[in-house]
């Protein structure tokens, strides 16, 4: 992720204290269910197999390595601003031909169209300049997958204000409509947007079980999913430009 500069050390300290980020190392039921939903939702978008993937904001590599193992991209490169997280990701990868680098999501160290698809997973809500991160993602890849906490969920907005953890990590979720506007200003267009999940992170097990029971109802009801689901996954592509000589993807 690329949070404000003064918050990057918060993520480095998390890795040192927990040998990974709390939400990926936490053994609580809610964390397991929520992270599993994120992985399944992103893989279900079907954009990685056989393609060159850059995971912008890869963190400790927890998710990246699952995408390599399950979705089978042609190549996978991870970038994150937190040095300790990148070190841990490189330790975790084993013999996989995956690379992890320290880098700034606002100024990625790659040429234009170096990848087929860029993943922005749970990075924008930490980012001081999220729109710039989206623009950079579209520079290095013609297709972008964005996975974020659902800023339309009123319960999440309350948690962001009351939770010391959320405040320390500069978390600020955004609605899918706002992210869509950023995508359009970056020269992209939304292909799909899917809302999933209902289990909140770090809640008691009984709350997690109850939320999981209600999850199919929330996801399956149009009147409930936008305000009730925990996360959304957006697939977007660079908008073609019509020139005198034809259509170009710039």
N, C-alpha and C positions, 0 to 999 in steps of 0.2 A: 504494500500500500504506500501512498505518498501523502501522509498527513502533514499538517503544518510542521515546520522544521523543529519547533520546540517540543513536538509530541513524538518524534521518531524514537527518542530514547525510551519513551514509555513502552514501545513495542520491543525494543532491545532488552529492556529489563524483564518483560514478560517471558521472553524466551529463556533468559538466564534463570529465572525463578521456577519455571514450569517445564523446561526442556521442550518448549513449543508454546504456541498460543493457548490460552486457557480454554477456549471453546473447542480446540482440537485435542487437548489432552485431558479435559475434564471427563471423569467417568460417570457423571450424572446422566440419568435417563434423558432429560430434556436436551442436553447438548448432543447426545448421540442421535436422537431423533431429528433434531433440527439440521445437523450437519449432513445426515444421510439424505434428508429431503433436498438439500441444496445440490448435493452430488447428483442425485437422480434427476432433478429438474434440468440441470445443465446438460447432462449426457443425453436426456430425452430430446433436447433441441436438435440433436443429430448433426452437429456442424464440425466435428473434430476428426472423424475417421479418415485416415489417408491424407491428411492435410498438414501444412506447416502451421503450428500454433505458438503464439506468444502469450504467456500468462502474466499480465501486467498487475503487479501487486500480489505476487505468488506467496508471500509470507514464508512460513516454515516448510513449504512444500507439501503439506498434508493433502491438499486437494489436487495439486498438480500431478503428483505421482499416481493418484487414483485415475486421473484422466488418461495418463500414459498407459496404465495397465488395462483399463476397461475400454476406453474409446479408441485406443490405438491410432493416434495421429502419426503422420509421417515423421515429424520432428516436434520437439517441445523445448521452448526456451522460457525460463522464468526470470522476472525482474522485480526487485523490491528495494525500497529505500532503507529498510532496516538491516544493517550488516549482520547482526547476530542471527536473524531469521534466515538469511541467505546461507550463512555458514552451516546452519543446522540442516537446511534443505539439501545442500551438497553432501552432507554426511549421510542423510537418509536415502539418497537415491541409489546407493549400492552400485551395481554394474549397469544400470539403465543409461542409455546414451542421451541423457537429459542434461541441459546446462542451466545453471542459476547464476544471475549476476546482480550486483548492487547497482541500482540506477534510479533515475528520476522519471516518473511517469509523464511529466510535463516536457521532457526533453530526452526521448528514448535514443539509445546509442545504436540505432539501426537505420539503414537506408529505406527510402520509400518502397512499399510493397515487398518488404523482406519476408512477409508471412502471408498465408492465406486467410487466417482469422486471428483476431485478438480477443482475449478474454479479460473482461474487467469484472472480477468477482469480489463483491463486498469491499470495494476500494473507494467509490465515490463518496460514501457517507463519512469517510475519514478525511477527505481531501479538501484542502483550502481552496483549490481551483479546479473543481471537477470538470467544468466545461473544457478546459485546456487538455485534461487527460483524455477526454473523448476525441478531441481533435487530433491528438498525437496517435491514438489508436487507429483512427481512420487513415493517418498518413502511412503507417507501417503495414496496414492490412486493409483490403477492400471490404472486409466483413468483420463486424464486432458483435460479441455476445456480452451483454451486461446483466449481472445478477446482483440485486440490491434488496435490503430491507424495505418493506412496503411503507412509504411515507404517508399513505392514505389511512393507515391503521391507527386509530386514536390511542389504543393501548400502548403501542410502540412509542408514540410521541410523549406520553406520560413517563414511560420508563426512561427515555433519553434525558428527561429533565430531573428525574429523581435518583437515578442510579449513579453512584460514585464511579463505577467502572465505565459506564457510557460517557460520563463527563470527562474523565481522565483521558479517554481515547478520542475525544473530540467528535463523537458520533452525532450525525445530523442527517436523518433519512430524508429522501426526496420522493415525491409522487412520480408515478410513471409518466404523467403528462408533462412534468417539468423536464424529465430526462428526454422525453421525445422532442421537446423544443431544442434542447442542447444538441441532440443528434441532427436535427434538421439544420441548425445553424452551422454545424460542422460539415455539412454537405452530404449527410446521410439520410436514409429513409428506413422506417421501421418495417420489418417483414412480419414479425409476430411478437406478441406480448402475452405471457402466461403467468397467472398468479397461482402459487402453491403454498402449502404448509400452514399450520395453525399452532404449532408448539413453540412457545417462547423459550429462548435460551435461559439457563440458570434458574429455572423454576422448580419447585418441589416435585417429586415423582408423581404424586397424586394429581397435580395440575397437568403434568405432561401426559399422563394416561387419559385424563378426561379430554384434553385438547386433541389428542390423537384420535379418540373415538369420534369427535365432532368434525375432524378434518375433512372427510369425504363430503359431508353436507356443506361445509363452508366453501370448499373448492368447486362443488357442483352446482351452486346456486348463484346465478349472475348478480342478484341483488345483494349478496353477502360477500362474494369473493374479493371485490376490489377494496372494500373497507376492512375485511376480516382476515385475509390471508397474510402470512408473515413476510413473504418475499415475492418478487416477480423476476422473470427472466425475459429479457428483450433480445431478439435477434435483429440486427440492423445491417444494412449494406450501404456502401458508397453510392450516392445517387448518380446515375449516368448523366452525362452532359451531351446535349445535342449540338453538334457543330456543323459547319457547312459541308464537311467531308463525311459526316455520319455521326454515329453515337460513340462516345468515348467515356471510359470509366476514370479518366483523369489519372 
